């Protein structure tokens, strides 16, 4: 088994949790009526990009240091693509300011 007894790739769960936080904070702080870019939004995009790049880089570092096998690295990178595509899809579908939002399913 490729990952038997090696739990190092589970550190990526922190990246999955941390990746949407800067964007969510900037959406709360910034008034989105202005079409020009602002520093808070740009900082949030920069931090999110750094978190996502780190999530792809950490398994490669683990594989180069022979902490995990290269096959396990490939599986983790494939999982990263799926998870981050799901997070991106969520924000693309529910991130706009129209009537269709995730808040309509929230309990009142």
LINTAGI-V181807 format. One record per residue. BURIAL is 1 if it has 16 or more other C-alpha atoms within 10 Angstrom, else 0. Layout:
burial = (BURIAL/BURIAL)
This chain:
burial = (0/0/0/0/0/0/0/0/1/0/0/1/0/0/1/1/0/0/1/1/0/1/1/0/0/1/0/0/0/0/0/0/0/0/0/0/0/0/0/1/1/0/0/1/1/0/1/1/0/0/1/1/0/0/1/1/0/1/1/1/0/1/1/0/0/0/1/1/1/1/0/1/1/0/0/1/1/0/0/1/0/0/0/1/0/0/0/0/0/0/1/0/0/0/0/0/0/0/0/0/0/0/0/0/0/0/0/0)
